């Protein structure tokens, strides 16, 4: 007798995890995403805490770029759902939040001071992320 056994297996029908609006949102986020440019981060750190203070005309733009760098690095530090960020990373992310929210002062000396505070936190966070192999250092 050559009977073939019948497999009675119920397989649930697959449903996509996102609807059309969810997929559109993800696509928009991909289009808006900008990869981290570690070399640009280091250039801005050098401009803020290097030997020469940044020029008056460039300070506000430098502060804004440092805010963006710090936000991007903070997002990388806390992105892992498994909670693998080090205590140092978490401390620096918390230190950076009020700095990122601080208004850029009008007097040049105060604006340079904000740029330097942002740069020191950003620099420390970059070092933590490189050491933990979350990002690669500049080439």
N, C-alpha and C positions, 0 to 999 in steps of 0.2 A: 504494500500500500504506500502510495507516494503522496501523502497529504502534506500540504504546506501549512504550517501554523499561521494563523492570522494574528497580527499584532493590533491589538486594540489600544491605541495610544491617543490620548486626547492632547492636542497641542493647541495652546492658546494662540489666537490670532494676534500677530504683532501689531502694535499701534505705535505710531511715532511719538517721541517724548514731547514734541512741541507742535503746536498748531501753526497755521500760516502766519499769524501775527508774531508768535514767538520766534519763528525762523527769520522773519523780516527784522526783528530786533537784533538777533544774533548777527545777521548779515551787516546791518548798520554799524554794529560794534566792531566788526572785523574791518570795515572800510575806514572807520575813525581811528583804529589802533595804530600807534606809532611804536616801533621797537625801541628798546633802550639803547642809546648810543653812549657807551661807557666812555669813549674818548671825548665826546662833547661834555660829559659830566666832569671829567678831569680837567678839561680846558676851562670850564666855568669855575671849578674849585680854585684853579690857579689864578684866575682873574680876581676872585674874591679874597683869597688869603695868600696870594703870592707876595713878592717883594714890593710891588707898586699897587697903590689903591686904584680901583677902577675909575676911568674917566667919568666926570659928572654926567655927560650925555648918555653914557652906557649903563649907569648904575641901576636905574629902574628896570630896564630890560634884563639885566643880570639877576636882580632879585626875583623877577618873575620866572626866569629859566630855572633858578635854584629851587623855587617853590615846586615847579613841575617835576624836576628831577627827584626831589624829596618825596613827592606824592607817588611817583612811579616806583621808586625804590621801596617805599612803605607798603605799597600794594603787593610788590613781589615778596616782601618779608612775611606778610600775613596771609598770602594766597592759599597756602596749603591747609586743607581742612583737617589734616591729621595733627595739627598743632606742633609742628616741628621747629617753629621759629625759636631761636634762643632767647633767653631772658634779656640779653644785651640788645637784640634786634627789637624786641617789644618795648624796651625802655626808650630806645632811640625813636621809634615810631611815635610813642607818646610825647616825647620831648619836641618832636617836629610838628605835631598838630597845631599847637598855639602859634608857633613861629610862622607856619604857612598861612594862618589866618590873620596875622598882624598886618596892618596897613603899612605901606611903604612911606616912611617919613619924608617930608620935604627937605629939611636940611641935609646936605650932602654927607656930613659926618655921621648922622644918625642912620641914613640909608645904607652907608657902607657898613656900619655896625650891624644892621639887620642882615645884610648880605653875608657878612662874616659868620654870624651866628648860624644862619641857614647852612653855610658852607661847612662849618665844623660838624654839625649834626649829620649832614649829607655824607661827608667824608668818612665819619665813623661808621655810618650805616653801610656804605659801600664796602669798607674793609670787612665788616661782619658778614656781609652777603658773599663776598669773594671767599672768605675763609670757610664758610659753610657750603661753598660750591653752589650757591643759588644762582650766581652770575659769574661770568669770566672777566678777568681784569683786562685792561687795555693791552694791545699787542706791542 
